[in-house]
Amino acid sequence: MVSKRLSREAGHRRKFLAVADETPESERAIAYASRRAQATNGSVVLLYVIEPGDFQHWLGVEQIMREEANSAAAAVLDAQAVKVRERIGIEPELVIREGSPTEEIHKLIEDDQDIAILVLAAGGAKEGPGPLVASVAGKGAAFPIPVTVVPMNLSDEDIESLA
């Protein structure tokens, strides 16, 4: 069970959470979340999750790999933040977490009671919509807040008219 959302109380703003990574669908989710935030006087949280599976080496190598992963994550978030600032004019909150994406999304939602909507985008590949979107449809990873799934093929104009 998720804690009470505070986004409608005085001094709080509704936050739209989007997961940032290097996929094209991530950009669509961020574009939609940003436009919705702008249209509703909300804000945007961009989350990058570093999966820890590759860090099981000697201590020195593990530390270097972790630092490189954090630098890469920060670069992706910074690039997306620039787009949000330039296109929408709002300052996104940037979060880097290490762990399983589904678990880290759950933890962030629990930690930040202003996050009210998770925005994901369905991939257009024949392998399926992507692991996070598939987890929404599956039984084990239902998220405790509403989830908006954006079709990958929406243009910026489509997103602007829908958000």
N, C-alpha and C positions, 0 to 999 in steps of 0.2 A: 504494500500500500504506500502511496506517495503522500508526503506531507502536504498540508494545505498550501495552495498557490496564493501568493500575496500580490500578484500583479494588478489587481483591481483596487487595492487599498491605497490610501493617501501616502504619497511619497514613493510609490512604486510604479514601475512601467512594465508592461507585458514584453517579455523577451521571446524572440523567435530563435531557436537553436538550429544551426545547420552544420553538418560535418564537412570539413574541408579536407581535400586530398588532391591528388593529381589527376583525377578523372574528369571527363567533360560533364558528366551528370552532376558532379559536385558544384560546378559553376552555375548550373541551372537552379539547383536548390538554393544556393547563396543569393542568386539574383531574385528569386521569388521571395525568400525570407526578408531580404532587404527592402523590396518594394512593399511587402505587407507591413513591415515595421514602419516605413515612411507613411503609409496610408492610415495607419492606426495610432500614430504617435508613440510607437513602441521602440524597441531597440533590438539589435542582433548580436547573438553570441556565435562565434565561429570556433568550432572544436576540431583539433587535429589529434588523432590518437595514434601513438607510436606502439606498434605491436612488439612485445618484448622477446619474441621467440629466438631472435638471432643474437642475443647478448650473452649467451652461455659460453664464454671463452675465459682465458686467463684474465685476471683482474685488470691489468693495464690495457689489454686489447678491448675488453668489455667497456671500460671507461671511455676510450676513444670512440668506439662505435656508438655509444649512448650520446656523446657530445655531438657527433656527426648527425645522428638522427634528430636531435633537438634543433640543430642548426638548419637542417633541411625542413623540418616542420615549421620553424619560425619563418623561413623564406617563403613557404607556401602561404602561410597565414598573412604575412606582410603583403604579398602580391594581391591576395584577395581583398585585404583591407583597403588597399589603394583603390581598387575598382569600386568598392562600396562607397568610399569617400567621394570619388570623382563622379560616379553616376547618380548616387542617391543623396549624398551630402550628410550622411550620418557616420558616427564613429563606432565601429563594431568592437565588441569585447573579444579578445583573443585568448584562447585557452589551449594549452598543450597538456595531454595526459598520456600516461604509458599503461598499456594493458589491453584487454579485449575491448574492441569498439563498443559492443553491446553493453558490457558491464560499465564501461566508463561513461557512456551516455546516461545510463541509469543513475550512476553516482553523481554526475553533474546536475541532473534534474533534481535529485534529492538535496544537493548542496545549495542550489540556487533556486529559491522558491518563487522567483519572478519568471522563470522559464515556464511558458504556458503552452507552447506549440513546437513540436519537432518537425522540421521540413527536410524531407529526403527527395531525391530524384531517381526515377527508374531509369536504369541503363537501357540502351537500345541494342545491346549485343544479343546474339542468339543463345548465349549461355544462360540468360535470364536477366531479371531486373537489377541484380546486385545483391550482395549478402545482407545488407541492412534492410532493404525493402523486402526481401524474401523472409527475413526474420519477423517482420511485422505481420506477414500473412501466416507464418508458422505458429506453433503453439507455445514454444518455450521462451520467446523473447518479447512479448507484448510490452509496449512502453506505457508508463503510467499517465501519460498526457496525450492529447490528440496529436495525430501524425498526419501531415499533409504530404502526399506523394505527387511530385511534379513530373509530368511526362518529359522525357529527354528532348523531344523534338520541338518544344515551345521556343519561339523566338523571343527576343527582348520585347518586341511590340506586343506579342501575345501575353507575356508575363505582366507587362505594364497594364494591359486592359483587364486582366483577371485579378490582379492583386488589389 
